[in-house]
Amino acid sequence: MYDFRPVTIADLSLLNDWIARPHVARWWGEEMFDEAYLADAQSDLWIVSLEGRPFAFAQDYAVHGFGPHHFDYLALGARGIDQFIAEADLLEQGHGSAFVRAQVERLFAGGAPVVGTDPHPDNARAIRAYQKAGFVRAGDPRETAWGLAQLMECRPSP
């Protein structure tokens, strides 16, 4: 149902347009996409499409590849994820939890023992989507290098 293709330099203007949209900018912050962002060897960046229509961005990264990180306590091989739906007409339709679940299953198939994500605690829409995708809260919200976050974890089904 969802197609994940790697982000290329040709996608930079699309991504920067997406993060300027109010419903994305509220949570993404001021970080822009540039060639250096794409070149980060610790992260894999994806354009997510639904029936051929690009509608979302996803990234996954090695949580142990950044030095001190708020997910350092997770098992070696753990991946962290961040994502957003850019197309407002596709919000509140279940696509967030569905494509996040598809992304997590891909990471588990690639050997990740656990996946973490860190939405802002006020981002109730994202937290609900992560819970529907199989994530559970990991304690109380805490300050991170990227701001206040509700740490969440997802593990493969036994």
Buried (B, 14 or more C-beta within 10 A) or exposed (E): EBBBEEBEEEBBEBBEEBBEBEBBEEBBEEEEBEEEBBEEEEBBBBBBBBEEEBBBBBBBBBBBEBEEBBBEEBEEBBBBBBBBBBBEEBBEEEBBBBBBBBBBBBBBEEEBBBBBBBBBBEBEBBBEBBBBBBBEBBEEBEEEEEEEBBBBBBBBEE
